[in-house]
Amino acid sequence: MDGSGECARAYVKSEILAYIERMPQASDTVDGIVDWWLYDQRLRIGREVVLAALSDLVGDGALEKRRIPPDTIVYAMPATRQPNADKE
């Protein structure tokens, strides 16, 4: 990825983290994240950049990737990071 792609990826990661901090119970597909979480930026940010940012965030433990049968993938804040997780 070139320098501008890396900047876009870093920007998307920060936007996703900001959204998930505001809405810790949120979970969504890549398309939902593009359409709703990144609504203001969706015309400027390519899906491939969002996928790369999501991959980074999953690798860092900031998000988790969940499979919903039969073949839907959603991304969400790990349950252990959600508010009140220690009270369960």
PDB file with one MODEL, atoms N, CA, C and O in Angstrom:
MODEL        1
ATOM      1  N   MET A   1       0.860  -1.176   0.000  1.00  0.00           N
ATOM      2  CA  MET A   1       0.000   0.000   0.000  1.00  0.00           C
ATOM      3  C   MET A   1       0.901   1.232   0.000  1.00  0.00           C
ATOM      4  O   MET A   1       1.884   1.276   0.740  1.00  0.00           O
ATOM      5  N   ASP A   2       0.583   2.220  -0.810  1.00  0.00           N
ATOM      6  CA  ASP A   2       1.411   3.426  -0.878  1.00  0.00           C
ATOM      7  C   ASP A   2       1.131   4.339   0.318  1.00  0.00           C
ATOM      8  O   ASP A   2       0.270   4.050   1.149  1.00  0.00           O
ATOM      9  N   GLY A   3       1.872   5.441   0.386  1.00  0.00           N
ATOM     10  CA  GLY A   3       1.739   6.360   1.513  1.00  0.00           C
ATOM     11  C   GLY A   3       0.342   6.891   1.715  1.00  0.00           C
ATOM     12  O   GLY A   3      -0.126   6.986   2.850  1.00  0.00           O
ATOM     13  N   SER A   4      -0.344   7.245   0.624  1.00  0.00           N
ATOM     14  CA  SER A   4      -1.708   7.764   0.767  1.00  0.00           C
ATOM     15  C   SER A   4      -2.657   6.669   1.220  1.00  0.00           C
ATOM     16  O   SER A   4      -3.612   6.925   1.952  1.00  0.00           O
ATOM     17  N   GLY A   5      -2.385   5.435   0.776  1.00  0.00           N
ATOM     18  CA  GLY A   5      -3.202   4.307   1.229  1.00  0.00           C
ATOM     19  C   GLY A   5      -3.010   4.039   2.705  1.00  0.00           C
ATOM     20  O   GLY A   5      -3.966   3.722   3.413  1.00  0.00           O
ATOM     21  N   GLU A   6      -1.769   4.164   3.178  1.00  0.00           N
ATOM     22  CA  GLU A   6      -1.487   3.981   4.602  1.00  0.00           C
ATOM     23  C   GLU A   6      -2.170   5.063   5.435  1.00  0.00           C
ATOM     24  O   GLU A   6      -2.677   4.785   6.522  1.00  0.00           O
ATOM     25  N   CYS A   7      -2.183   6.284   4.931  1.00  0.00           N
ATOM     26  CA  CYS A   7      -2.865   7.385   5.637  1.00  0.00           C
ATOM     27  C   CYS A   7      -4.365   7.118   5.710  1.00  0.00           C
ATOM     28  O   CYS A   7      -4.990   7.316   6.752  1.00  0.00           O
ATOM     29  N   ALA A   8      -4.932   6.669   4.599  1.00  0.00           N
ATOM     30  CA  ALA A   8      -6.365   6.365   4.577  1.00  0.00           C
ATOM     31  C   ALA A   8      -6.680   5.232   5.546  1.00  0.00           C
ATOM     32  O   ALA A   8      -7.679   5.281   6.264  1.00  0.00           O
ATOM     33  N   ARG A   9      -5.835   4.225   5.563  1.00  0.00           N
ATOM     34  CA  ARG A   9      -6.031   3.086   6.454  1.00  0.00           C
ATOM     35  C   ARG A   9      -5.971   3.530   7.914  1.00  0.00           C
ATOM     36  O   ARG A   9      -6.816   3.131   8.715  1.00  0.00           O
ATOM     37  N   ALA A  10      -4.995   4.339   8.263  1.00  0.00           N
ATOM     38  CA  ALA A  10      -4.877   4.846   9.629  1.00  0.00           C
ATOM     39  C   ALA A  10      -6.098   5.686  10.005  1.00  0.00           C
ATOM     40  O   ALA A  10      -6.602   5.599  11.125  1.00  0.00           O
ATOM     41  N   TYR A  11      -6.565   6.499   9.060  1.00  0.00           N
ATOM     42  CA  TYR A  11      -7.742   7.329   9.302  1.00  0.00           C
ATOM     43  C   TYR A  11      -8.976   6.453   9.551  1.00  0.00           C
ATOM     44  O   TYR A  11      -9.744   6.699  10.480  1.00  0.00           O
ATOM     45  N   VAL A  12      -9.154   5.434   8.714  1.00  0.00           N
ATOM     46  CA  VAL A  12     -10.312   4.541   8.865  1.00  0.00           C
ATOM     47  C   VAL A  12     -10.240   3.819  10.205  1.00  0.00           C
ATOM     48  O   VAL A  12     -11.255   3.689  10.889  1.00  0.00           O
ATOM     49  N   LYS A  13      -9.068   3.351  10.587  1.00  0.00           N
ATOM     50  CA  LYS A  13      -8.918   2.689  11.884  1.00  0.00           C
ATOM     51  C   LYS A  13      -9.344   3.616  13.015  1.00  0.00           C
ATOM     52  O   LYS A  13     -10.057   3.192  13.924  1.00  0.00           O
ATOM     53  N   SER A  14      -8.917   4.872  12.972  1.00  0.00           N
ATOM     54  CA  SER A  14      -9.281   5.804  14.046  1.00  0.00           C
ATOM     55  C   SER A  14     -10.781   6.088  14.055  1.00  0.00           C
ATOM     56  O   SER A  14     -11.384   6.225  15.120  1.00  0.00           O
ATOM     57  N   GLU A  15     -11.380   6.177  12.874  1.00  0.00           N
ATOM     58  CA  GLU A  15     -12.828   6.409  12.794  1.00  0.00           C
ATOM     59  C   GLU A  15     -13.614   5.205  13.327  1.00  0.00           C
ATOM     60  O   GLU A  15     -14.608   5.378  14.033  1.00  0.00           O
ATOM     61  N   ILE A  16     -13.178   3.997  12.994  1.00  0.00           N
ATOM     62  CA  ILE A  16     -13.854   2.793  13.485  1.00  0.00           C
ATOM     63  C   ILE A  16     -13.719   2.709  15.003  1.00  0.00           C
ATOM     64  O   ILE A  16     -14.696   2.420  15.694  1.00  0.00           O
ATOM     65  N   LEU A  17     -12.526   2.957  15.524  1.00  0.00           N
ATOM     66  CA  LEU A  17     -12.337   2.928  16.976  1.00  0.00           C
ATOM     67  C   LEU A  17     -13.185   3.981  17.687  1.00  0.00           C
ATOM     68  O   LEU A  17     -13.756   3.714  18.745  1.00  0.00           O
ATOM     69  N   ALA A  18     -13.264   5.166  17.110  1.00  0.00           N
ATOM     70  CA  ALA A  18     -14.090   6.226  17.709  1.00  0.00           C
ATOM     71  C   ALA A  18     -15.562   5.804  17.726  1.00  0.00           C
ATOM     72  O   ALA A  18     -16.266   6.030  18.710  1.00  0.00           O
ATOM     73  N   TYR A  19     -16.018   5.193  16.639  1.00  0.00           N
ATOM     74  CA  TYR A  19     -17.416   4.748  16.563  1.00  0.00           C
ATOM     75  C   TYR A  19     -17.684   3.671  17.608  1.00  0.00           C
ATOM     76  O   TYR A  19     -18.678   3.742  18.331  1.00  0.00           O
ATOM     77  N   ILE A  20     -16.812   2.682  17.692  1.00  0.00           N
ATOM     78  CA  ILE A  20     -17.039   1.566  18.603  1.00  0.00           C
ATOM     79  C   ILE A  20     -16.937   2.014  20.065  1.00  0.00           C
ATOM     80  O   ILE A  20     -17.563   1.414  20.938  1.00  0.00           O
ATOM     81  N   GLU A  21     -16.162   3.048  20.333  1.00  0.00           N
ATOM     82  CA  GLU A  21     -16.111   3.589  21.698  1.00  0.00           C
ATOM     83  C   GLU A  21     -17.432   4.292  22.048  1.00  0.00           C
ATOM     84  O   GLU A  21     -17.892   4.224  23.188  1.00  0.00           O
ATOM     85  N   ARG A  22     -18.036   4.965  21.061  1.00  0.00           N
ATOM     86  CA  ARG A  22     -19.331   5.626  21.288  1.00  0.00           C
ATOM     87  C   ARG A  22     -20.468   4.618  21.371  1.00  0.00           C
ATOM     88  O   ARG A  22     -21.438   4.828  22.100  1.00  0.00           O
ATOM     89  N   MET A  23     -20.348   3.517  20.620  1.00  0.00           N
ATOM     90  CA  MET A  23     -21.416   2.516  20.514  1.00  0.00           C
ATOM     91  C   MET A  23     -20.828   1.128  20.775  1.00  0.00           C
ATOM     92  O   MET A  23     -20.717   0.330  19.845  1.00  0.00           O
ATOM     93  N   PRO A  24     -20.452   0.824  22.015  1.00  0.00           N
ATOM     94  CA  PRO A  24     -19.728  -0.418  22.292  1.00  0.00           C
ATOM     95  C   PRO A  24     -20.500  -1.700  21.987  1.00  0.00           C
ATOM     96  O   PRO A  24     -19.891  -2.758  21.833  1.00  0.00           O
ATOM     97  N   GLN A  25     -21.801  -1.627  21.899  1.00  0.00           N
ATOM     98  CA  GLN A  25     -22.603  -2.812  21.587  1.00  0.00           C
ATOM     99  C   GLN A  25     -22.766  -3.037  20.082  1.00  0.00           C
ATOM    100  O   GLN A  25     -23.361  -4.029  19.662  1.00  0.00           O
ATOM    101  N   ALA A  26     -22.245  -2.127  19.282  1.00  0.00           N
ATOM    102  CA  ALA A  26     -22.415  -2.200  17.833  1.00  0.00           C
ATOM    103  C   ALA A  26     -21.654  -3.382  17.242  1.00  0.00           C
ATOM    104  O   ALA A  26     -20.579  -3.751  17.716  1.00  0.00           O
ATOM    105  N   SER A  27     -22.227  -3.956  16.211  1.00  0.00           N
ATOM    106  CA  SER A  27     -21.546  -4.953  15.387  1.00  0.00           C
ATOM    107  C   SER A  27     -22.128  -4.822  13.992  1.00  0.00           C
ATOM    108  O   SER A  27     -23.309  -4.515  13.828  1.00  0.00           O
ATOM    109  N   ASP A  28     -21.291  -5.058  12.986  1.00  0.00           N
ATOM    110  CA  ASP A  28     -21.777  -4.884  11.626  1.00  0.00           C
ATOM    111  C   ASP A  28     -20.866  -5.587  10.635  1.00  0.00           C
ATOM    112  O   ASP A  28     -19.735  -5.959  10.949  1.00  0.00           O
ATOM    113  N   THR A  29     -21.389  -5.756   9.433  1.00  0.00           N
ATOM    114  CA  THR A  29     -20.629  -6.314   8.325  1.00  0.00           C
ATOM    115  C   THR A  29     -19.736  -5.219   7.739  1.00  0.00           C
ATOM    116  O   THR A  29     -19.855  -4.049   8.103  1.00  0.00           O
ATOM    117  N   VAL A  30     -18.850  -5.608   6.837  1.00  0.00           N
ATOM    118  CA  VAL A  30     -18.007  -4.615   6.171  1.00  0.00           C
ATOM    119  C   VAL A  30     -18.881  -3.583   5.468  1.00  0.00           C
ATOM    120  O   VAL A  30     -18.638  -2.382   5.584  1.00  0.00           O
ATOM    121  N   ASP A  31     -19.892  -4.042   4.743  1.00  0.00           N
ATOM    122  CA  ASP A  31     -20.765  -3.095   4.031  1.00  0.00           C
ATOM    123  C   ASP A  31     -21.496  -2.176   4.998  1.00  0.00           C
ATOM    124  O   ASP A  31     -21.653  -0.987   4.721  1.00  0.00           O
ATOM    125  N   GLY A  32     -21.947  -2.713   6.130  1.00  0.00           N
ATOM    126  CA  GLY A  32     -22.611  -1.880   7.128  1.00  0.00           C
ATOM    127  C   GLY A  32     -21.668  -0.852   7.723  1.00  0.00           C
ATOM    128  O   GLY A  32     -22.059   0.288   7.973  1.00  0.00           O
ATOM    129  N   ILE A  33     -20.419  -1.258   7.951  1.00  0.00           N
ATOM    130  CA  ILE A  33     -19.433  -0.322   8.483  1.00  0.00           C
ATOM    131  C   ILE A  33     -19.173   0.796   7.483  1.00  0.00           C
ATOM    132  O   ILE A  33     -19.106   1.967   7.856  1.00  0.00           O
ATOM    133  N   VAL A  34     -19.028   0.435   6.217  1.00  0.00           N
ATOM    134  CA  VAL A  34     -18.825   1.452   5.173  1.00  0.00           C
ATOM    135  C   VAL A  34     -20.031   2.379   5.090  1.00  0.00           C
ATOM    136  O   VAL A  34     -19.875   3.599   5.031  1.00  0.00           O
ATOM    137  N   ASP A  35     -21.236   1.804   5.086  1.00  0.00           N
ATOM    138  CA  ASP A  35     -22.458   2.598   4.885  1.00  0.00           C
ATOM    139  C   ASP A  35     -22.901   3.394   6.109  1.00  0.00           C
ATOM    140  O   ASP A  35     -23.484   4.468   5.960  1.00  0.00           O
ATOM    141  N   TRP A  36     -22.638   2.889   7.322  1.00  0.00           N
ATOM    142  CA  TRP A  36     -23.167   3.530   8.524  1.00  0.00           C
ATOM    143  C   TRP A  36     -22.101   4.092   9.435  1.00  0.00           C
ATOM    144  O   TRP A  36     -22.193   5.249   9.845  1.00  0.00           O
ATOM    145  N   TRP A  37     -21.092   3.308   9.762  1.00  0.00           N
ATOM    146  CA  TRP A  37     -20.075   3.782  10.691  1.00  0.00           C
ATOM    147  C   TRP A  37     -19.229   4.861  10.052  1.00  0.00           C
ATOM    148  O   TRP A  37     -18.811   5.804  10.723  1.00  0.00           O
ATOM    149  N   LEU A  38     -18.974   4.730   8.764  1.00  0.00           N
ATOM    150  CA  LEU A  38     -18.122   5.681   8.028  1.00  0.00           C
ATOM    151  C   LEU A  38     -18.959   6.474   7.028  1.00  0.00           C
ATOM    152  O   LEU A  38     -18.470   6.848   5.961  1.00  0.00           O
ATOM    153  N   TYR A  39     -20.200   6.726   7.368  1.00  0.00           N
ATOM    154  CA  TYR A  39     -21.160   7.331   6.444  1.00  0.00           C
ATOM    155  C   TYR A  39     -20.618   8.577   5.744  1.00  0.00           C
ATOM    156  O   TYR A  39     -20.727   8.694   4.523  1.00  0.00           O
ATOM    157  N   ASP A  40     -20.042   9.499   6.495  1.00  0.00           N
ATOM    158  CA  ASP A  40     -19.574  10.754   5.904  1.00  0.00           C
ATOM    159  C   ASP A  40     -18.410  10.556   4.941  1.00  0.00           C
ATOM    160  O   ASP A  40     -18.195  11.371   4.044  1.00  0.00           O
ATOM    161  N   GLN A  41     -17.655   9.469   5.127  1.00  0.00           N
ATOM    162  CA  GLN A  41     -16.471   9.243   4.317  1.00  0.00           C
ATOM    163  C   GLN A  41     -16.668   8.192   3.231  1.00  0.00           C
ATOM    164  O   GLN A  41     -15.735   7.926   2.473  1.00  0.00           O
ATOM    165  N   ARG A  42     -17.835   7.594   3.130  1.00  0.00           N
ATOM    166  CA  ARG A  42     -17.998   6.418   2.274  1.00  0.00           C
ATOM    167  C   ARG A  42     -17.706   6.661   0.802  1.00  0.00           C
ATOM    168  O   ARG A  42     -17.330   5.724   0.097  1.00  0.00           O
ATOM    169  N   LEU A  43     -17.863   7.869   0.319  1.00  0.00           N
ATOM    170  CA  LEU A  43     -17.579   8.135  -1.085  1.00  0.00           C
ATOM    171  C   LEU A  43     -16.085   8.283  -1.340  1.00  0.00           C
ATOM    172  O   LEU A  43     -15.632   8.188  -2.480  1.00  0.00           O
ATOM    173  N   ARG A  44     -15.326   8.515  -0.282  1.00  0.00           N
ATOM    174  CA  ARG A  44     -13.884   8.734  -0.427  1.00  0.00           C
ATOM    175  C   ARG A  44     -13.044   7.536  -0.012  1.00  0.00           C
ATOM    176  O   ARG A  44     -11.867   7.458  -0.366  1.00  0.00           O
ATOM    177  N   ILE A  45     -13.620   6.614   0.723  1.00  0.00           N
ATOM    178  CA  ILE A  45     -12.865   5.487   1.265  1.00  0.00           C
ATOM    179  C   ILE A  45     -13.290   4.213   0.548  1.00  0.00           C
ATOM    180  O   ILE A  45     -14.469   3.860   0.548  1.00  0.00           O
ATOM    181  N   GLY A  46     -12.343   3.532  -0.055  1.00  0.00           N
ATOM    182  CA  GLY A  46     -12.642   2.284  -0.739  1.00  0.00           C
ATOM    183  C   GLY A  46     -12.843   1.134   0.237  1.00  0.00           C
ATOM    184  O   GLY A  46     -12.282   1.129   1.332  1.00  0.00           O
ATOM    185  N   ARG A  47     -13.638   0.176  -0.166  1.00  0.00           N
ATOM    186  CA  ARG A  47     -13.936  -0.999   0.649  1.00  0.00           C
ATOM    187  C   ARG A  47     -12.651  -1.743   1.030  1.00  0.00           C
ATOM    188  O   ARG A  47     -12.536  -2.263   2.140  1.00  0.00           O
ATOM    189  N   GLU A  48     -11.685  -1.790   0.101  1.00  0.00           N
ATOM    190  CA  GLU A  48     -10.442  -2.505   0.379  1.00  0.00           C
ATOM    191  C   GLU A  48      -9.648  -1.855   1.509  1.00  0.00           C
ATOM    192  O   GLU A  48      -8.967  -2.545   2.268  1.00  0.00           O
ATOM    193  N   VAL A  49      -9.734  -0.536   1.622  1.00  0.00           N
ATOM    194  CA  VAL A  49      -9.063   0.162   2.725  1.00  0.00           C
ATOM    195  C   VAL A  49      -9.753  -0.179   4.039  1.00  0.00           C
ATOM    196  O   VAL A  49      -9.094  -0.382   5.058  1.00  0.00           O
ATOM    197  N   VAL A  50     -11.071  -0.241   4.015  1.00  0.00           N
ATOM    198  CA  VAL A  50     -11.829  -0.597   5.223  1.00  0.00           C
ATOM    199  C   VAL A  50     -11.493  -2.025   5.637  1.00  0.00           C
ATOM    200  O   VAL A  50     -11.297  -2.288   6.824  1.00  0.00           O
ATOM    201  N   LEU A  51     -11.422  -2.942   4.693  1.00  0.00           N
ATOM    202  CA  LEU A  51     -11.066  -4.328   5.013  1.00  0.00           C
ATOM    203  C   LEU A  51      -9.670  -4.417   5.629  1.00  0.00           C
ATOM    204  O   LEU A  51      -9.461  -5.155   6.592  1.00  0.00           O
ATOM    205  N   ALA A  52      -8.725  -3.673   5.081  1.00  0.00           N
ATOM    206  CA  ALA A  52      -7.365  -3.671   5.622  1.00  0.00           C
ATOM    207  C   ALA A  52      -7.346  -3.106   7.041  1.00  0.00           C
ATOM    208  O   ALA A  52      -6.663  -3.642   7.913  1.00  0.00           O
ATOM    209  N   ALA A  53      -8.086  -2.036   7.272  1.00  0.00           N
ATOM    210  CA  ALA A  53      -8.160  -1.436   8.609  1.00  0.00           C
ATOM    211  C   ALA A  53      -8.807  -2.402   9.595  1.00  0.00           C
ATOM    212  O   ALA A  53      -8.344  -2.531  10.728  1.00  0.00           O
ATOM    213  N   LEU A  54      -9.873  -3.081   9.176  1.00  0.00           N
ATOM    214  CA  LEU A  54     -10.531  -4.053  10.044  1.00  0.00           C
ATOM    215  C   LEU A  54      -9.587  -5.205  10.385  1.00  0.00           C
ATOM    216  O   LEU A  54      -9.552  -5.664  11.526  1.00  0.00           O
ATOM    217  N   SER A  55      -8.836  -5.661   9.412  1.00  0.00           N
ATOM    218  CA  SER A  55      -7.868  -6.723   9.644  1.00  0.00           C
ATOM    219  C   SER A  55      -6.838  -6.292  10.688  1.00  0.00           C
ATOM    220  O   SER A  55      -6.496  -7.067  11.581  1.00  0.00           O
ATOM    221  N   ASP A  56      -6.350  -5.069  10.578  1.00  0.00           N
ATOM    222  CA  ASP A  56      -5.402  -4.530  11.564  1.00  0.00           C
ATOM    223  C   ASP A  56      -6.028  -4.494  12.953  1.00  0.00           C
ATOM    224  O   ASP A  56      -5.405  -4.911  13.929  1.00  0.00           O
ATOM    225  N   LEU A  57      -7.253  -3.997  13.040  1.00  0.00           N
ATOM    226  CA  LEU A  57      -7.915  -3.849  14.335  1.00  0.00           C
ATOM    227  C   LEU A  57      -8.203  -5.206  14.978  1.00  0.00           C
ATOM    228  O   LEU A  57      -8.121  -5.342  16.199  1.00  0.00           O
ATOM    229  N   VAL A  58      -8.537  -6.202  14.170  1.00  0.00           N
ATOM    230  CA  VAL A  58      -8.730  -7.553  14.697  1.00  0.00           C
ATOM    231  C   VAL A  58      -7.388  -8.097  15.188  1.00  0.00           C
ATOM    232  O   VAL A  58      -7.311  -8.690  16.264  1.00  0.00           O
ATOM    233  N   GLY A  59      -6.340  -7.896  14.403  1.00  0.00           N
ATOM    234  CA  GLY A  59      -5.007  -8.346  14.798  1.00  0.00           C
ATOM    235  C   GLY A  59      -4.512  -7.692  16.077  1.00  0.00           C
ATOM    236  O   GLY A  59      -3.792  -8.310  16.862  1.00  0.00           O
ATOM    237  N   ASP A  60      -4.900  -6.439  16.285  1.00  0.00           N
ATOM    238  CA  ASP A  60      -4.504  -5.693  17.494  1.00  0.00           C
ATOM    239  C   ASP A  60      -5.374  -6.035  18.702  1.00  0.00           C
ATOM    240  O   ASP A  60      -5.052  -5.653  19.827  1.00  0.00           O
ATOM    241  N   GLY A  61      -6.485  -6.759  18.471  1.00  0.00           N
ATOM    242  CA  GLY A  61      -7.400  -7.091  19.569  1.00  0.00           C
ATOM    243  C   GLY A  61      -8.415  -6.014  19.873  1.00  0.00           C
ATOM    244  O   GLY A  61      -9.167  -6.137  20.839  1.00  0.00           O
ATOM    245  N   ALA A  62      -8.459  -4.949  19.065  1.00  0.00           N
ATOM    246  CA  ALA A  62      -9.410  -3.861  19.295  1.00  0.00           C
ATOM    247  C   ALA A  62     -10.821  -4.238  18.845  1.00  0.00           C
ATOM    248  O   ALA A  62     -11.808  -3.736  19.382  1.00  0.00           O
ATOM    249  N   LEU A  63     -10.903  -5.123  17.859  1.00  0.00           N
ATOM    250  CA  LEU A  63     -12.182  -5.643  17.378  1.00  0.00           C
ATOM    251  C   LEU A  63     -12.072  -7.151  17.289  1.00  0.00           C
ATOM    252  O   LEU A  63     -10.975  -7.709  17.256  1.00  0.00           O
ATOM    253  N   GLU A  64     -13.236  -7.807  17.250  1.00  0.00           N
ATOM    254  CA  GLU A  64     -13.230  -9.225  16.959  1.00  0.00           C
ATOM    255  C   GLU A  64     -14.112  -9.487  15.747  1.00  0.00           C
ATOM    256  O   GLU A  64     -15.078  -8.772  15.480  1.00  0.00           O
ATOM    257  N   LYS A  65     -13.748 -10.523  15.038  1.00  0.00           N
ATOM    258  CA  LYS A  65     -14.447 -10.932  13.827  1.00  0.00           C
ATOM    259  C   LYS A  65     -15.315 -12.123  14.223  1.00  0.00           C
ATOM    260  O   LYS A  65     -14.817 -13.124  14.740  1.00  0.00           O
ATOM    261  N   ARG A  66     -16.619 -12.002  13.974  1.00  0.00           N
ATOM    262  CA  ARG A  66     -17.560 -13.065  14.351  1.00  0.00           C
ATOM    263  C   ARG A  66     -18.255 -13.589  13.104  1.00  0.00           C
ATOM    264  O   ARG A  66     -18.624 -12.824  12.212  1.00  0.00           O
ATOM    265  N   ARG A  67     -18.425 -14.882  13.056  1.00  0.00           N
ATOM    266  CA  ARG A  67     -19.156 -15.499  11.945  1.00  0.00           C
ATOM    267  C   ARG A  67     -20.580 -15.783  12.410  1.00  0.00           C
ATOM    268  O   ARG A  67     -20.800 -16.409  13.447  1.00  0.00           O
ATOM    269  N   ILE A  68     -21.534 -15.313  11.625  1.00  0.00           N
ATOM    270  CA  ILE A  68     -22.939 -15.588  11.890  1.00  0.00           C
ATOM    271  C   ILE A  68     -23.405 -16.526  10.781  1.00  0.00           C
ATOM    272  O   ILE A  68     -23.373 -16.160   9.606  1.00  0.00           O
ATOM    273  N   PRO A  69     -23.837 -17.735  11.147  1.00  0.00           N
ATOM    274  CA  PRO A  69     -24.230 -18.710  10.122  1.00  0.00           C
ATOM    275  C   PRO A  69     -25.345 -18.159   9.240  1.00  0.00           C
ATOM    276  O   PRO A  69     -26.217 -17.440   9.728  1.00  0.00           O
ATOM    277  N   PRO A  70     -25.329 -18.481   7.962  1.00  0.00           N
ATOM    278  CA  PRO A  70     -24.409 -19.444   7.369  1.00  0.00           C
ATOM    279  C   PRO A  70     -23.082 -18.833   6.922  1.00  0.00           C
ATOM    280  O   PRO A  70     -22.059 -19.515   6.984  1.00  0.00           O
ATOM    281  N   ASP A  71     -23.058 -17.573   6.474  1.00  0.00           N
ATOM    282  CA  ASP A  71     -21.804 -17.066   5.909  1.00  0.00           C
ATOM    283  C   ASP A  71     -21.635 -15.558   6.046  1.00  0.00           C
ATOM    284  O   ASP A  71     -21.058 -14.910   5.172  1.00  0.00           O
ATOM    285  N   THR A  72     -22.139 -15.002   7.144  1.00  0.00           N
ATOM    286  CA  THR A  72     -22.019 -13.565   7.371  1.00  0.00           C
ATOM    287  C   THR A  72     -20.917 -13.311   8.402  1.00  0.00           C
ATOM    288  O   THR A  72     -20.845 -13.984   9.430  1.00  0.00           O
ATOM    289  N   ILE A  73     -20.068 -12.338   8.112  1.00  0.00           N
ATOM    290  CA  ILE A  73     -19.010 -11.935   9.037  1.00  0.00           C
ATOM    291  C   ILE A  73     -19.360 -10.548   9.564  1.00  0.00           C
ATOM    292  O   ILE A  73     -19.681  -9.643   8.793  1.00  0.00           O
ATOM    293  N   VAL A  74     -19.296 -10.391  10.891  1.00  0.00           N
ATOM    294  CA  VAL A  74     -19.494  -9.083  11.502  1.00  0.00           C
ATOM    295  C   VAL A  74     -18.284  -8.764  12.371  1.00  0.00           C
ATOM    296  O   VAL A  74     -17.558  -9.656  12.811  1.00  0.00           O
ATOM    297  N   TYR A  75     -18.088  -7.488  12.602  1.00  0.00           N
ATOM    298  CA  TYR A  75     -16.990  -6.992  13.424  1.00  0.00           C
ATOM    299  C   TYR A  75     -17.596  -6.261  14.611  1.00  0.00           C
ATOM    300  O   TYR A  75     -18.589  -5.546  14.472  1.00  0.00           O
ATOM    301  N   ALA A  76     -16.990  -6.445  15.783  1.00  0.00           N
ATOM    302  CA  ALA A  76     -17.527  -5.843  17.006  1.00  0.00           C
ATOM    303  C   ALA A  76     -16.417  -5.685  18.028  1.00  0.00           C
ATOM    304  O   ALA A  76     -15.345  -6.280  17.907  1.00  0.00           O
ATOM    305  N   MET A  77     -16.694  -4.871  19.037  1.00  0.00           N
ATOM    306  CA  MET A  77     -15.780  -4.743  20.170  1.00  0.00           C
ATOM    307  C   MET A  77     -15.783  -6.077  20.901  1.00  0.00           C
ATOM    308  O   MET A  77     -16.850  -6.650  21.117  1.00  0.00           O
ATOM    309  N   PRO A  78     -14.626  -6.583  21.284  1.00  0.00           N
ATOM    310  CA  PRO A  78     -14.603  -7.827  22.058  1.00  0.00           C
ATOM    311  C   PRO A  78     -15.422  -7.679  23.339  1.00  0.00           C
ATOM    312  O   PRO A  78     -15.416  -6.623  23.973  1.00  0.00           O
ATOM    313  N   ALA A  79     -16.107  -8.720  23.703  1.00  0.00           N
ATOM    314  CA  ALA A  79     -16.957  -8.683  24.895  1.00  0.00           C
ATOM    315  C   ALA A  79     -16.180  -8.266  26.131  1.00  0.00           C
ATOM    316  O   ALA A  79     -16.723  -7.598  27.011  1.00  0.00           O
ATOM    317  N   THR A  80     -14.915  -8.654  26.205  1.00  0.00           N
ATOM    318  CA  THR A  80     -14.104  -8.317  27.377  1.00  0.00           C
ATOM    319  C   THR A  80     -13.777  -6.839  27.474  1.00  0.00           C
ATOM    320  O   THR A  80     -13.391  -6.367  28.544  1.00  0.00           O
ATOM    321  N   ARG A  81     -13.923  -6.095  26.384  1.00  0.00           N
ATOM    322  CA  ARG A  81     -13.636  -4.652  26.388  1.00  0.00           C
ATOM    323  C   ARG A  81     -14.906  -3.824  26.553  1.00  0.00           C
ATOM    324  O   ARG A  81     -14.822  -2.611  26.739  1.00  0.00           O
ATOM    325  N   GLN A  82     -16.076  -4.449  26.491  1.00  0.00           N
ATOM    326  CA  GLN A  82     -17.322  -3.701  26.576  1.00  0.00           C
ATOM    327  C   GLN A  82     -17.569  -3.227  28.000  1.00  0.00           C
ATOM    328  O   GLN A  82     -17.191  -3.895  28.962  1.00  0.00           O
ATOM    329  N   PRO A  83     -18.207  -2.069  28.124  1.00  0.00           N
ATOM    330  CA  PRO A  83     -18.530  -1.565  29.461  1.00  0.00           C
ATOM    331  C   PRO A  83     -19.306  -2.626  30.246  1.00  0.00           C
ATOM    332  O   PRO A  83     -20.154  -3.324  29.692  1.00  0.00           O
ATOM    333  N   ASN A  84     -19.008  -2.734  31.521  1.00  0.00           N
ATOM    334  CA  ASN A  84     -19.671  -3.685  32.418  1.00  0.00           C
ATOM    335  C   ASN A  84     -19.301  -5.134  32.134  1.00  0.00           C
ATOM    336  O   ASN A  84     -19.954  -6.035  32.661  1.00  0.00           O
ATOM    337  N   ALA A  85     -18.284  -5.393  31.325  1.00  0.00           N
ATOM    338  CA  ALA A  85     -17.889  -6.762  31.023  1.00  0.00           C
ATOM    339  C   ALA A  85     -17.438  -7.495  32.282  1.00  0.00           C
ATOM    340  O   ALA A  85     -17.615  -8.708  32.393  1.00  0.00           O
ATOM    341  N   ASP A  86     -16.864  -6.772  33.217  1.00  0.00           N
ATOM    342  CA  ASP A  86     -16.359  -7.402  34.442  1.00  0.00           C
ATOM    343  C   ASP A  86     -17.466  -7.699  35.454  1.00  0.00           C
ATOM    344  O   ASP A  86     -17.218  -8.364  36.460  1.00  0.00           O
ATOM    345  N   LYS A  87     -18.681  -7.216  35.201  1.00  0.00           N
ATOM    346  CA  LYS A  87     -19.785  -7.419  36.128  1.00  0.00           C
ATOM    347  C   LYS A  87     -20.572  -8.672  35.825  1.00  0.00           C
ATOM    348  O   LYS A  87     -21.453  -9.049  36.598  1.00  0.00           O
ATOM    349  N   GLU A  88     -20.274  -9.327  34.711  1.00  0.00           N
ATOM    350  CA  GLU A  88     -21.044 -10.525  34.331  1.00  0.00           C
ATOM    351  C   GLU A  88     -20.585 -11.736  35.073  1.00  0.00           C
ATOM    352  O   GLU A  88     -21.125 -12.824  34.874  1.00  0.00           O
TER     353      GLU A  88
ENDMDL
END
